[in-house]
Amino acid sequence: MTNYHYTLCLNQLPLTMSESTPINANPQPTEAVESTSAEVTSAERTAKTRQLLGMKGAAPGETSIWKIRLQLMKPITWIPLIWGVVCGAASSGNYTWTLENVLKSALCMLLSGPLLTGYTQTINDYYDRDIDAINEPYRPIPSGAISEKQVITQVIVLVLLGYGVAYTLDLWVRHTFPNVLMLSIFGTFIAYIYSAPPLKLKQNGCLGNYALGASYIALPWWAGHALFGELNWRIVVLTLFYSLAGLGIAIVNDFKSVEGDRQLGLQSLPVMFGVQTAALICVVMIDLFQGLVAAYLVSIHENLYAAILVLLIIPQITFQDMYFLRDPIANDVKYQARAQPFLVFGMLVTAIALGHAGV
């Protein structure tokens, strides 16, 4: 009889048994059960957090309609857009730390992140419901957690709120032409044709990913710059060029849905070129175009900022080798969590350099 069974038998003796009776109980099985229970609880919390943020590896079963609506908006994707506004404010060269400017920036971040990115992610989930049924069946629409009518209502509310906030910002800074509103309308149009038929740009690997990359880098950058300065063609061209690095980031997102894309005939880069070749194309684009932006900073005599940007590219290359290139499908989230902070800090370094140079 094992120690564990022996302990169980002893525990069934009458409670009046003398305290002096020797009991050689082994607590390890109980500890193991408690440890396993703690691990399960931790895993459940992680899965629920992933669900709320709209990340891969989420848990199904959420019943709160507001949490489901938030999941559709994928809060984890708001961060780059909010950061883009910061970069635009920095590249304008006119940002000063006043309460009014902080409030303007915060409202523009609300516009770029929760409202218009939330709209983009919601409409993308709506038109991707068949793909998600294969790749991510726990998502709100394929799981039946929210009705299609409720999703459409959410899309309309988010886009109208976004336009209202954009026009408010134009009035606030006394734009003679509603720059921020026009940028918002253009951005929502791109988001719609990216996800919706008949164009559905995401069916075209390169074009769709570039539209996504430019939306994440250039559009919020333009909005932040227009809010505090005059948006000019140099900023437009340079941010569109920087968006080619964003194209590489957009390709990373395709690896999680490669199986569903194959089944439904969507021509993402991993489907077109194979997983390993697409991963190589992805990392080359991320590194190459950041390097070329650093070269541009040298050409306008912003050598210190160029050197900092190069130093921020090095860890990205390291994580590409450690994680992404070895197994793009298994390590896509792990790679992005480690590498993307260096990319977004590189964007800010570039923006500060542009503001300093008066571009």
C-alpha positions as CSV (number, residue, x, y, z in Angstrom):
1,M,0.0,0.0,0.0
2,T,1.4,3.4,-0.9
3,N,2.0,6.2,1.6
4,Y,-0.8,8.1,0.0
5,H,-3.4,5.3,0.5
6,Y,-2.0,4.7,4.0
7,T,-2.7,8.3,4.8
8,L,-6.2,8.1,3.5
9,C,-6.9,5.1,5.7
10,L,-5.6,6.8,8.8
11,N,-7.6,9.8,8.1
12,Q,-10.8,7.7,8.3
13,L,-10.1,6.6,11.9
14,P,-12.3,8.0,14.7
15,L,-11.4,11.5,15.8
16,T,-11.0,10.2,19.4
17,M,-7.8,8.5,18.5
18,S,-5.0,9.5,20.8
19,E,-2.8,12.4,19.6
20,S,0.2,10.3,20.4
21,T,-0.7,7.8,17.7
22,P,2.1,8.1,15.1
23,I,0.9,9.1,11.7
24,N,3.5,9.2,8.9
25,A,1.4,11.2,6.4
26,N,2.9,12.3,3.2
27,P,1.6,15.7,2.2
28,Q,3.1,15.7,-1.3
29,P,-0.1,14.4,-3.2
30,T,-2.2,17.3,-1.6
31,E,0.5,19.8,-2.5
32,A,0.6,18.4,-6.0
33,V,-3.2,18.8,-6.3
34,E,-3.0,22.4,-5.0
35,S,-0.1,23.2,-7.4
36,T,-2.0,21.8,-10.3
37,S,-5.1,23.7,-9.3
38,A,-3.1,26.9,-9.1
39,E,-1.6,26.3,-12.5
40,V,-5.1,25.7,-14.0
41,T,-6.4,28.9,-12.4
42,S,-3.4,30.9,-13.7
43,A,-3.9,29.4,-17.2
44,E,-7.6,30.3,-17.1
45,R,-6.8,33.9,-16.1
46,T,-4.3,34.1,-18.9
47,A,-6.8,32.8,-21.4
48,K,-9.5,35.2,-20.2
49,T,-7.0,38.1,-20.5
50,R,-6.1,37.1,-24.0
51,Q,-9.8,36.9,-24.8
52,L,-10.5,40.4,-23.5
53,L,-7.5,41.9,-25.4
54,G,-8.4,40.0,-28.6
55,M,-5.2,37.9,-28.7
56,K,-4.6,34.4,-30.0
57,G,-5.1,31.6,-27.4
58,A,-8.2,33.1,-25.8
59,A,-10.8,31.3,-23.8
60,P,-14.4,30.9,-24.9
61,G,-17.5,31.3,-22.8
62,E,-17.6,35.0,-22.0
63,T,-21.2,36.1,-21.4
64,S,-20.9,39.9,-20.7
65,I,-22.0,41.7,-23.8
66,W,-19.6,44.6,-23.0
67,K,-16.6,42.4,-22.6
68,I,-17.6,40.7,-25.9
69,R,-17.8,44.1,-27.6
70,L,-14.4,45.0,-26.2
71,Q,-13.0,41.7,-27.5
72,L,-14.2,42.5,-31.0
73,M,-12.4,45.8,-30.8
74,K,-9.0,44.0,-29.9
75,P,-7.5,46.5,-27.5
76,I,-4.1,45.0,-27.9
77,T,-4.1,46.5,-31.5
78,W,-4.8,50.1,-30.3
79,I,-1.2,50.6,-28.9
80,P,0.6,51.2,-32.2
81,L,-2.0,53.7,-33.4
82,I,-1.9,55.6,-30.1
83,W,1.9,55.6,-30.4
84,G,1.6,56.9,-34.0
85,V,-0.2,60.0,-32.7
86,V,2.7,60.6,-30.3
87,C,5.1,60.3,-33.2
88,G,3.1,62.8,-35.3
89,A,3.1,65.3,-32.5
90,A,6.8,64.9,-32.2
91,S,7.6,65.2,-35.9
92,S,5.6,68.5,-36.1
93,G,8.3,70.2,-34.0
94,N,5.6,72.3,-32.3
95,Y,4.4,70.2,-29.5
96,T,4.8,71.7,-26.0
97,W,3.7,70.3,-22.7
98,T,0.7,72.3,-21.9
99,L,-2.6,71.0,-20.5
100,E,-4.4,72.0,-23.7
101,N,-1.9,70.0,-25.9
102,V,-2.1,67.0,-23.6
103,L,-5.9,67.0,-23.9
104,K,-5.7,67.4,-27.7
105,S,-3.3,64.5,-27.9
106,A,-5.5,62.3,-25.6
107,L,-8.6,63.0,-27.8
108,C,-6.6,62.2,-31.0
109,M,-5.4,58.9,-29.3
110,L,-9.0,58.1,-28.5
111,L,-9.9,58.7,-32.1
112,S,-7.0,56.6,-33.5
113,G,-7.2,53.8,-31.0
114,P,-10.5,52.7,-29.4
115,L,-12.8,54.4,-32.0
116,L,-11.3,53.9,-35.4
117,T,-9.0,50.9,-34.7
118,G,-12.0,49.4,-32.8
119,Y,-14.1,50.0,-35.9
120,T,-11.5,48.4,-38.1
121,Q,-11.1,45.3,-36.0
122,T,-14.9,44.9,-35.6
123,I,-15.6,45.1,-39.3
124,N,-12.6,42.8,-40.0
125,D,-14.1,40.2,-37.6
126,Y,-17.5,40.6,-39.3
127,Y,-16.1,39.8,-42.7
128,D,-13.7,37.2,-41.4
129,R,-16.3,35.2,-39.5
130,D,-16.0,32.2,-41.9
131,I,-12.2,32.2,-41.6
132,D,-12.3,32.6,-37.8
133,A,-14.7,29.6,-37.6
134,I,-11.6,27.6,-38.8
135,N,-8.7,29.4,-37.2
136,E,-10.1,31.0,-34.0
137,P,-13.6,29.5,-33.3
138,Y,-13.6,31.1,-29.8
139,R,-13.9,34.6,-31.4
140,P,-17.2,36.3,-30.6
141,I,-19.0,36.0,-33.9
142,P,-18.2,32.4,-34.9
143,S,-18.8,31.2,-31.3
144,G,-22.3,32.8,-31.4
145,A,-21.5,35.1,-28.4
146,I,-22.8,38.1,-30.2
147,S,-25.3,38.4,-33.1
148,E,-24.4,39.9,-36.5
149,K,-27.0,42.6,-36.0
150,Q,-25.2,43.7,-32.8
151,V,-21.9,43.7,-34.6
152,I,-23.2,46.0,-37.4
153,T,-24.6,48.4,-34.8
154,Q,-21.2,48.5,-33.1
155,V,-19.5,49.3,-36.4
156,I,-21.9,52.2,-37.1
157,V,-21.6,53.6,-33.6
158,L,-17.8,53.5,-33.6
159,V,-17.4,55.1,-37.0
160,L,-19.9,57.9,-36.2
161,L,-18.2,58.6,-32.9
162,G,-14.9,58.7,-34.7
163,Y,-16.0,61.3,-37.2
164,G,-17.5,63.4,-34.5
165,V,-14.2,63.4,-32.5
166,A,-12.2,64.1,-35.6
167,Y,-14.3,67.1,-36.5
168,T,-14.2,68.3,-32.9
169,L,-10.3,68.3,-33.2
170,D,-10.4,70.3,-36.4
171,L,-12.6,72.9,-34.8
172,W,-10.4,73.0,-31.7
173,V,-7.2,73.8,-33.7
174,R,-9.1,76.0,-36.1
175,H,-8.3,74.1,-39.3
176,T,-9.7,75.9,-42.3
177,F,-9.8,72.5,-44.0
178,P,-10.9,69.6,-41.8
179,N,-7.7,67.6,-42.1
180,V,-8.3,65.2,-39.2
181,L,-11.8,64.4,-40.4
182,M,-10.7,63.8,-44.0
183,L,-7.9,61.5,-42.7
184,S,-10.5,59.6,-40.6
185,I,-12.8,59.2,-43.5
186,F,-9.9,58.0,-45.7
187,G,-8.8,55.6,-43.0
188,T,-12.2,54.0,-42.5
189,F,-12.6,53.6,-46.3
190,I,-9.2,51.8,-46.4
191,A,-10.3,49.6,-43.5
192,Y,-13.6,48.8,-45.2
193,I,-12.1,47.8,-48.6
194,Y,-9.3,45.8,-46.7
195,S,-11.9,43.5,-45.1
196,A,-15.1,43.7,-47.3
197,P,-15.8,42.2,-50.7
198,P,-15.6,42.8,-53.6
199,L,-12.2,44.4,-53.2
200,K,-11.2,42.7,-49.9
201,L,-7.5,43.9,-50.1
202,K,-6.4,41.3,-47.6
203,Q,-6.9,38.6,-50.3
204,N,-3.9,40.2,-52.0
205,G,-1.0,39.4,-49.8
206,C,1.3,42.4,-50.6
207,L,-1.3,45.0,-51.3
208,G,-3.5,44.1,-48.3
209,N,-0.5,43.9,-45.9
210,Y,0.8,47.3,-47.1
211,A,-2.6,48.9,-46.6
212,L,-2.6,47.5,-43.1
213,G,0.9,48.6,-42.3
214,A,0.3,52.1,-43.7
215,S,-2.9,52.4,-41.6
216,Y,-1.0,51.5,-38.5
217,I,2.0,53.8,-39.0
218,A,1.2,56.6,-41.5
219,L,-2.4,57.5,-40.7
220,P,-2.1,58.2,-37.0
221,W,1.2,59.9,-37.6
222,W,-0.4,62.2,-40.1
223,A,-3.3,63.0,-37.7
224,G,-0.9,63.8,-34.8
225,H,1.3,65.9,-37.1
226,A,-1.7,67.8,-38.6
227,L,-3.0,68.5,-35.1
228,F,0.1,70.5,-34.1
229,G,1.7,71.5,-37.4
230,E,1.3,71.6,-41.2
231,L,1.2,68.2,-42.8
232,N,3.6,68.3,-45.8
233,W,4.6,65.9,-48.6
234,R,8.0,65.0,-47.0
235,I,6.2,63.7,-43.9
236,V,3.7,61.9,-46.0
237,V,6.3,60.2,-48.2
238,L,8.6,59.3,-45.4
239,T,5.9,57.7,-43.2
240,L,4.6,55.8,-46.3
241,F,8.1,54.6,-46.7
242,Y,8.4,53.6,-43.0
243,S,5.1,51.8,-43.5
244,L,7.0,49.2,-45.6
245,A,8.5,48.1,-42.3
246,G,4.9,48.0,-41.1
247,L,4.2,45.7,-44.0
248,G,6.6,43.2,-42.5
249,I,4.8,43.5,-39.2
250,A,1.4,43.0,-40.9
251,I,2.8,39.8,-42.5
252,V,3.5,38.4,-39.0
253,N,-0.2,38.5,-38.3
254,D,-0.9,36.2,-41.3
255,F,0.9,33.2,-39.8
256,K,-1.8,32.5,-37.2
257,S,-4.5,32.1,-39.9
258,V,-2.5,30.3,-42.6
259,E,-4.6,27.1,-42.4
260,G,-7.9,29.0,-42.8
261,D,-6.5,31.1,-45.6
262,R,-5.4,28.0,-47.5
263,Q,-8.9,26.5,-47.2
264,L,-10.7,29.6,-48.3
265,G,-8.2,30.5,-51.1
266,L,-6.9,33.8,-49.6
267,Q,-3.5,34.7,-51.0
268,S,-1.6,35.7,-47.9
269,L,2.2,35.6,-48.2
270,P,2.6,32.4,-46.1
271,V,0.1,30.7,-48.5
272,M,1.7,32.1,-51.6
273,F,5.4,31.5,-50.7
274,G,5.3,29.0,-47.9
275,V,5.8,29.6,-44.2
276,Q,9.6,29.8,-44.1
277,T,10.0,32.0,-47.2
278,A,7.3,34.4,-46.0
279,A,9.0,34.6,-42.6
280,L,12.3,35.6,-44.3
281,I,10.5,38.2,-46.5
282,C,8.9,39.6,-43.4
283,V,12.0,40.1,-41.4
284,V,14.0,41.5,-44.3
285,M,11.3,44.2,-44.9
286,I,11.2,45.1,-41.2
287,D,15.0,45.5,-40.9
288,L,15.8,46.9,-44.4
289,F,13.3,49.8,-44.4
290,Q,14.2,50.9,-40.8
291,G,17.8,50.9,-42.0
292,L,17.0,53.0,-45.0
293,V,15.1,55.5,-42.7
294,A,18.3,55.7,-40.6
295,A,20.3,56.5,-43.7
296,Y,17.8,59.3,-44.5
297,L,18.4,60.7,-41.0
298,V,22.1,60.8,-41.7
299,S,21.4,62.6,-45.0
300,I,19.6,65.4,-43.1
301,H,22.5,65.5,-40.5
302,E,20.6,63.9,-37.7
303,N,23.5,61.5,-37.0
304,L,22.8,60.9,-33.3
305,Y,19.2,59.9,-33.9
306,A,20.3,57.7,-36.9
307,A,22.7,55.8,-34.6
308,I,20.0,55.3,-31.9
309,L,17.7,53.9,-34.6
310,V,20.3,51.4,-35.8
311,L,20.9,50.3,-32.1
312,L,17.2,49.7,-31.8
313,I,17.2,47.5,-35.0
314,I,19.8,45.1,-33.6
315,P,17.6,43.6,-30.8
316,Q,14.9,43.1,-33.4
317,I,17.2,41.0,-35.6
318,T,18.2,39.0,-32.5
319,F,14.6,38.1,-31.6
320,Q,13.9,37.3,-35.3
321,D,16.7,34.7,-35.2
322,M,15.8,33.4,-31.7
323,Y,12.0,33.0,-32.3
324,F,10.4,34.0,-35.5
325,L,12.6,32.4,-38.1
326,R,12.8,29.2,-36.2
327,D,9.0,28.6,-36.0
328,P,6.9,31.5,-37.3
329,I,3.5,29.9,-36.5
330,A,4.3,28.9,-32.9
331,N,6.4,32.0,-32.0
332,D,4.6,34.9,-33.8
333,V,3.1,36.3,-30.6
334,K,6.3,35.7,-28.6
335,Y,8.4,37.4,-31.2
336,Q,6.1,40.5,-31.5
337,A,6.0,40.9,-27.7
338,R,9.8,41.1,-27.6
339,A,10.7,42.9,-30.8
340,Q,7.9,45.4,-31.4
341,P,8.8,47.7,-28.5
342,F,12.1,48.4,-30.2
343,L,10.4,49.1,-33.5
344,V,7.9,51.6,-32.0
345,F,10.7,53.3,-30.1
346,G,12.5,53.6,-33.4
347,M,9.5,55.4,-34.8
348,L,9.6,57.9,-32.0
349,V,13.3,58.5,-32.4
350,T,12.7,59.1,-36.1
351,A,9.8,61.5,-35.3
352,I,11.9,63.5,-32.9
353,A,14.7,63.8,-35.4
354,L,12.3,65.1,-38.1
355,G,10.9,67.6,-35.7
356,H,14.4,68.7,-34.7
357,A,15.4,69.0,-38.4
358,G,12.2,71.0,-39.2
359,V,11.2,68.6,-42.0
